[in-house]
Amino acid sequence: MSDPYEEILEGDLCLRLGPGERHELICQRLHERVAAALKPDSITRKLECRTDIRYSPDAIVRPDLSLVTAATNKIWLAAEIINSGDHSADTVIKKGLYEQYGLPRLWMVDPRYNNVEIYHGGRHGLVLQQILAVNEVLTESLLPGFEFVISELFQED
């Protein structure tokens, strides 16, 4: 189990539970696969796991995976791996903040159901595009060469 960490959500300091072993394994797999898809001259940069993203003094989030535009350092994709004992902060509060601040892409990775919800930002906020499970493949048009079979992401070792 990893250490607990803090976020500021809607102005409130929120102590988050330390992610468990399965959560961290999924996170590691996601980071490795994304890193492998990034080319040396990529306009995208991958941040370390749970790097602070400061939208405002009242909104500091720490996504499990963050991709930023190299030129501006602005986040364009966040992935949140849902912790079953602490899921409301990710699925309700942080999702609302991402929507409020215009995040272009959000992946909600849910080990409870072994699926990934894909959201795209638009004029009316985050819109669910698809829910992927089993042998479906997670891809991202803004990340050429990235693909991940969902069953491989969630496989037990």
Buried (B, 14 or more C-beta within 10 A) or exposed (E): EBEEBEBBBEEEEBEBBBBBEBBBBBBEBBBEBBEEBBEEEBEBEBBEBBBBBEBEEEBBBBBBBBBBBEEEEEBBBBBBBBBEEBBEBBBEBBBBBBBBBBBBBBBBBBBEEBBBBBBBBEEEBBEEEEBBEEEBEBBBEEBEEBEBBBEEBBEEE
